[in-house]
Amino acid sequence: MGTVVVTIGIGDPQGRMFEDIEVIVDTGSTFTAVPRTTLQRLGVPVERSVQSELADGSNAPVDIGRTMVRLEEQEFPTPVIFAEEGEPTLLGVVTLEEALMAVDHVAGRLIPTNVLRL
């Protein structure tokens, strides 16, 4: 299994403008993580700060907002983490599920699931 990288559009909260960014698809990450500078430039407000468990097992506070994303020809609101400089830009599982997409690690791409799990 290799790393899957895709391009998504991150928009302002109203969905009037988008910036394309490359993200690592990370099914171990709950939310999509976008550089703080990008979210601030788009006018995305911080809605809350929470403690988060990082990949190394440590805990750190993170800011969370909600904004529009463009993924595989779909546009919808999704929660985003304000990633600090040096932190990876990630596409998290919540955004994937909202788009009804899954990861094909063999082909290295996203695929539609066409299934809602209730």
BAMIKOL-109594 format. One line per 2 residues: number of its first residue (from 1); their letters; for each residue z, y, x of N, C-alpha, C, O. Coordinates in steps of 0.2 Angstrom, whole numbers, plus 2048, in hexadecimal, padded with zeros to 3 digits. Atoms other than C-alpha are relative to their C-alpha. Layout:
N
NUM	a	Z Y X Z Y X Z Y X Z Y X | ...
***
This chain:
118
1	mg	800 7FA 804 800 800 800 800 806 804 804 807 809 | 800 7FA 7FC 7FB 811 807 802 806 7FC 804 805 7F6
3	tv	7FE 7F9 804 7FF 823 802 7FB 802 7FC 7F5 802 7FE | 805 7FE 805 7F6 829 7F3 801 808 800 806 80A 7FE
5	vv	800 7F9 801 7F2 83C 7F4 7FB 802 7FB 7F5 800 7FB | 804 7FE 805 7EA 845 7E6 800 808 800 805 80B 802
7	ti	7FF 7F9 801 7E6 857 7E2 801 802 7F8 7FE 7FF 7F4 | 7FE 7FE 807 7EE 85F 7D2 800 808 800 800 80B 805
9	gi	7FF 7F9 801 7EE 870 7CB 807 802 7FE 809 7FF 7F9 | 7F9 7FE 802 7FF 879 7CA 7FE 807 7FD 7FB 80C 800
11	gd	802 7FA 804 7FE 887 7BD 806 805 7FF 80C 803 801 | 7FB 7FC 803 808 896 7B7 803 7FD 7FA 7FF 7F9 7F7
13	pq	7FD 803 806 814 892 7A9 7FB 801 7F9 7FC 7FD 7F5 | 805 7FF 806 806 899 79C 7FA 7FC 801 7F6 7FB 7FC
15	gr	806 804 7FF 7F8 88E 7A4 7FA 805 800 7F5 802 7FF | 806 7FC 800 7ED 89D 7A7 7FD 800 807 7F7 801 808
17	mf	803 801 7F9 7EB 89A 7BA 803 7FA 803 809 7F9 802 | 7FE 806 7FC 7EC 88B 7C5 7FE 801 807 7F9 804 809
19	ed	802 801 7F9 7EC 887 7D8 800 7F9 801 805 7F5 7FF | 801 807 7FE 7E6 877 7DE 804 7FE 806 804 802 80B
21	ie	7FC 802 7FA 7F2 86E 7EA 800 7F8 801 7FF 7F5 7FC | 800 807 7FF 7F2 85D 7F2 808 7FD 800 80C 801 803
23	vi	7FA 803 801 801 852 7EE 800 7F9 802 7FB 7F5 801 | 7FF 807 7FF 808 841 7F3 802 7FD 7FA 807 800 7F7
25	vd	7FD 803 806 80A 836 7E4 806 7FC 802 805 7F7 806 | 7FA 803 7FE 81C 830 7E5 804 7FE 7FA 807 801 7F6
27	tg	7FD 803 806 822 824 7D7 807 7FF 801 80B 7FD 7FD | 7F9 800 7FF 833 825 7DF 803 807 7FF 809 808 7FF
29	st	7FE 7F9 802 834 838 7DB 800 801 7F9 7FB 7FF 7F6 | 7FF 7FF 807 83A 83C 7CA 7FB 806 7FE 7F7 805 7FA
31	ft	804 7FA 802 832 84E 7C9 7FB 801 806 7FB 7FF 80B | 805 7FD 7FC 823 856 7D1 803 805 804 806 80A 802
33	av	7FE 7FB 7FB 827 860 7E1 7FB 805 802 7F6 802 805 | 805 7FB 7FE 81D 870 7E4 804 805 805 809 807 803
35	pr	7FD 7FB 7FC 820 87D 7F2 803 806 7FC 7FF 808 7F7 | 7FD 7FB 804 82C 88A 7EC 7FB 807 800 7FB 80A 7FB
37	tt	804 7FA 7FF 820 898 7F3 7FA 7FF 7FB 7F8 805 7F8 | 805 801 805 812 891 7E7 802 801 7F9 7FF 805 7F6
39	lq	7FD 7FF 807 81D 890 7D8 802 808 7FF 801 80A 7F9 | 7FE 7F9 801 824 8A2 7DB 7F9 804 7FF 7F9 809 7FB
41	rl	806 7FC 800 812 8A9 7DE 7FD 7FF 7F8 7FA 804 7F6 | 803 801 806 80D 8A1 7CD 805 802 7FA 804 802 7F4
43	gv	7FB 7FD 805 81D 8A9 7C4 804 7FA 7FD 806 7FC 7F7 | 7FC 806 804 826 898 7C0 807 802 801 809 802 807
45	pv	7F9 7FE 7FF 838 89C 7BD 804 7F9 801 802 7F4 7FF | 7FB 805 7FF 846 891 7C3 804 7FF 7F9 807 804 7F7
47	er	7FC 801 806 84E 88A 7B3 807 7FD 801 80C 7FF 7FD | 7F9 802 7FE 85D 881 7BB 800 7FD 807 7FA 7FB 80A
49	sv	7FF 803 7FA 864 87A 7CB 804 7FA 7FF 809 7FA 7FC | 7FC 806 800 86A 868 7CD 801 7FD 806 7FD 7FE 80B
51	qs	7FF 804 7FA 870 85C 7DA 7FB 7FA 7FF 7FA 7F7 7FA | 806 805 800 862 850 7DF 802 7FB 806 804 7FD 80B
53	el	7FF 805 7FB 863 840 7E9 7F9 800 804 7F4 7FF 801 | 806 800 7FC 856 841 7F7 7FE 7F9 803 802 7F4 802
55	ad	802 806 7FD 84C 833 7FF 805 7FD 805 805 7F6 805 | 7FB 803 7FB 859 831 80D 806 7FE 7FD 80B 7FC 801
57	gs	7F9 802 804 867 82E 800 805 806 800 80A 806 7FD | 7FB 7FB 800 86F 83F 803 7FE 804 7FA 7F9 803 7F6
59	na	801 7FC 806 871 84C 7F5 7FF 807 802 802 80A 807 | 801 7F9 7FE 86B 85E 7F5 7FF 803 7F9 7FC 800 7F5
61	pv	802 7FC 806 869 86C 7E7 7F9 801 800 7F6 803 806 | 807 7FE 801 858 86E 7E1 7FF 805 7FA 803 804 7F5
63	di	802 7FC 806 850 87B 7D5 7FB 7FD 7FC 7F6 7FA 7FF | 805 803 805 846 875 7C6 7FE 805 7FC 801 809 7F9
65	gr	803 7FC 805 83A 87E 7BB 7FB 7FC 7FC 7FB 7F6 7FD | 805 803 804 82C 87A 7AF 7FA 804 800 7FA 80A 7FF
67	tm	806 7FC 800 81A 87F 7B0 7FA 7FB 7FF 7FB 7F5 7FD | 806 804 802 808 879 7AC 7FE 7FD 807 7FE 7FF 80C
69	vr	803 804 7FA 800 86C 7B7 7F9 7FE 7FD 7F8 7FC 7F7 | 806 803 801 7EE 866 7B7 7FF 7FA 804 7FF 7FA 80A
71	le	801 806 7FD 7EB 854 7BA 7FB 7FC 7FD 7FC 7FA 7F7 | 805 804 803 7DC 849 7B7 7FD 803 7FA 7FD 800 7F4
73	eq	803 7FC 806 7D4 856 7AB 805 801 7FA 803 803 7F5 | 7FA 7FE 805 7E5 858 7A1 804 806 803 805 807 809
75	ef	7FC 7FB 7FF 7EF 867 7A0 807 800 7FC 806 7FF 7F6 | 7FA 801 804 802 866 79B 806 803 804 805 803 80A
77	pt	7FA 7FE 7FD 813 86D 79F 804 7FA 803 804 7F5 800 | 7FC 805 7FD 81E 863 7AB 805 803 804 805 809 807
79	pv	7FB 7FE 7FB 82E 865 7B5 7FE 800 807 7FB 7FB 809 | 802 800 7F9 82C 86A 7C7 807 802 804 80B 806 802
81	if	7FB 7FE 7FB 838 86B 7D6 7FD 805 804 7F8 805 807 | 802 7FB 7FB 837 87A 7E1 802 7FE 807 807 7FE 809
83	ae	800 803 7F9 834 872 7F2 801 805 805 7FD 80B 805 | 7FF 7FB 7FB 83A 87B 801 7FB 7FF 806 7F8 7F9 806
85	eg	804 801 7FA 830 87E 811 801 7FA 804 807 7F8 805 | 7FF 806 7FC 82D 86E 81A 801 7FA 7FC 800 7F4 7FE
87	ep	7FF 806 804 830 863 80B 7F9 7FE 7FD 7F5 802 7FC | 807 802 803 822 858 804 7FE 802 7F9 803 804 7F5
89	tl	803 7FE 807 817 85D 7F5 7FF 7F9 7FD 7FB 7F5 7FF | 800 807 803 819 84E 7E9 7FE 801 7F9 7FF 805 7F5
91	lg	802 801 807 812 848 7D8 805 7FB 7FE 805 7F5 800 | 7FB 805 802 821 840 7D0 7FE 7FC 7F9 7F9 7FE 7F6
93	vv	802 805 805 822 833 7C3 800 803 7F9 7FD 801 7F4 | 800 7FD 806 826 83E 7B4 7F9 803 7FE 7F7 802 7F9
95	tl	807 7FD 801 816 848 7B6 7FB 7FA 7FF 7F6 7FB 7FB | 805 806 801 80C 837 7B8 801 7FD 7F9 7FC 7FC 7F6
97	ee	7FF 803 807 814 830 7A8 7FE 805 7FB 7FB 803 7F6 | 803 7FC 805 810 840 79F 7F9 800 7FF 7F6 802 7FA
99	al	807 800 800 7FE 83F 7A4 7FD 7F9 7FE 7F7 7F8 7FE | 802 807 802 7FE 82C 79F 7FC 7FD 806 7F7 7FA 805
101	ma	803 802 7FA 7F9 828 7B1 804 7FB 804 80A 7FC 803 | 7FC 804 7FC 7FE 81B 7BD 7FC 800 807 7F7 803 808
103	vd	802 800 7F9 7FB 818 7D0 7FD 7F9 801 800 7F4 800 | 803 806 7FE 7EE 80B 7D6 801 801 808 7FC 804 80B
105	hv	7FF 7FF 7F9 7F5 809 7E8 7FA 7FD 804 7F9 7FF 80A | 805 804 7FC 7E7 7FD 7ED 7FA 805 801 7F7 805 806
107	ag	806 7FC 800 7D9 809 7E8 802 807 803 7FE 80B 804 | 7FD 7FA 7FE 7E4 818 7ED 7FE 806 7FB 7FC 80B 7FE
109	rl	802 7FB 805 7E1 822 7DD 805 7FF 7FA 808 7FA 7F9 | 7FC 800 806 7E9 826 7CC 7FB 7FC 7FB 7F5 7FD 7FB
111	ip	804 803 805 7E3 81C 7BD 804 801 7F9 80A 801 7F9 | 7FD 7FF 807 7E6 81E 7AA 804 7FA 7FE 801 7F5 7FF
113	tn	7FC 806 803 7F3 813 7A2 7FE 7FF 7F9 7FE 7F9 7F7 | 802 801 807 7ED 816 790 806 7FD 7FC 804 7FA 7F7
115	vl	7FB 804 804 7FE 80F 78B 806 804 800 809 807 806 | 7F9 7FC 801 80E 818 785 805 7FA 800 805 7F6 7FB
117	rl	7FA 805 800 81E 80D 789 805 804 7FC 808 809 7FE | 7FB 7FE 804 82A 810 77B 807 7FC 801 80C 7FE 7FE
***
